[in-house]
Amino acid sequence: MSKKKDMDSIVSLCKRRGFLFQSSEIYGGLNGFWDYGPLGVELKRNVKDAWWRDMVTSHDEFREYPGAPQTFHMVGLDSSIVMHPQIWKCSGHYDLFHDMMVDCKLSKKRYRYDQLKGRWVTCPGKTASAQQVERVFVTSGAEDPTPDIEARAAKLFGLRNKEADRLVWDGGVQSLGTVEPSQFASVLAPDVDSLGTFTEPREFNLMMKTILGAMGTEDDAAFLRPETAQGIFVNFKNVVDSTRVKVPFGICQVGKSFRNEITPRNFTFRSREFEQMELEFFCHPGESAQWYQYWRDRRMKWYTNLGLSGERLQLREHHQDELSHYSCGTSDIEYAFPFLDAGEFGELEGIAHRGDFDLRSHSEGKLDPKTRPLEVEKDADGNPKWRGSGKDLSYFDDQTRERFIPHVIEPSAGADRGTLAFICEAYDEDEAPDEDGKAQTRTVMRFHPRIAPVKAAVFPLIKKEGMPDIALGVYRELKEAGLNVQYNQQGAIGRRYRQQDEIGTPYCITIDGDTISQKTVTLRDRDSLAQERIPLDKVTEEIQRRLKG
């Protein structure tokens, strides 16, 4: 029987076995940045390769895919991380890409307004500390806020531990974002003992600024991209003109993005540097609703095909008040990560119907023929209204003779979040017999074979009788076939099996006495623990066959 997944155990395994390390760890680490170790880089690369194969490499432009209105093209792109600053003004990121933050005037710490957790509490017959406040919203920055909130509330009202039952709680744990700023005088910030130390919520732009060139002035400022999508939109015309693609078609990109998160948290779930796997699918406006439905269903199936559990995975349609200003509809594929409370899900991928907003935004406007800068118009309130490039980004259908601005369906997945979800899903502890038949607790990573960092391990049973030579031959044959495999001849065979189970290797191949006499090897399955004999000269063929399953 599998035990309940524990995030601390998963994080510990990730470091111990070389999946993930804190960036700059020997210098104390850098919050919001992570390094992938030898196994982690293989796992993440396999996740990205699985996405790219599904989207581009194995796409059949003549095939009628179930649910798709018609056949379509798919191509790839790799755009620059730093692009013209005007792109971010036209896309809305410069003015709208922000989170609301609050600062604590006493502790000098900064928090996201909507992410800090707290709870309303009163204590009959007592007021909070010296402020004489009866009802207080006690907050906590802890991953599990409830115990900390309860302890801090008791201290605030001057109660001893055995008197904590005198506290009267008003509702459950909720976001600070539910508290109006007018009520901040009754809020206790984390790490302080006084009420009312929060500033008013204010906007914090999430783009990371950099400086280009040697002058270092504000005129040389640029931004590290907060998403990969805009690099696709501004290359729409280049792709159409340089290839034979016709609408409908998709442009795919895998690449780094950067967001200056106020409070990075939950391991790699919310980081300042992360990798995206994005598709921008361009289609006729009249067919966009059908394509939106198609990509919702197809992307959900991709995750389940690679082993994410149906009960921990959901597809959630956004409510109207959640939609971006340009969106005609958005769905999130979400996963119940172990660090979340029961019943909560975290976003893995968003599928957005963006309409024609992006191409139209980058098209509108005109250039001054003398100085070439973009004209900056102003709205009714006198605020700058940034315009696009002035380039025609419409599409002409040479068969129907129709010109239009395509609508866009955008499935945008996080490679790091996806990798984390596969790690959390794979982690398991069960009871398995050792070499003597005694039950032992086994830690096993049940990765789908397609994304497992190591596909197979080759063991000679003993270090003599020619077994190491045969094992090395099998190892090299698998390597030449392009498979990441390991070779190990140290220790008891049971211990070697356990080591491979802990890193998620789906198959172990043992060279033993029967290999010498019968030309067969033992093939062990990680999940079922079944062992079977297969011909020595069919090992590579058999492993490749199983990996395709």
Summary of the structure (lengths in Angstrom):
residues: 549
radius of gyration: 28.1
end to end distance: 25.8
largest distance: 88.6
contacts: 1660
relative contact order: 0.11
helix: 32%
strand: 30%
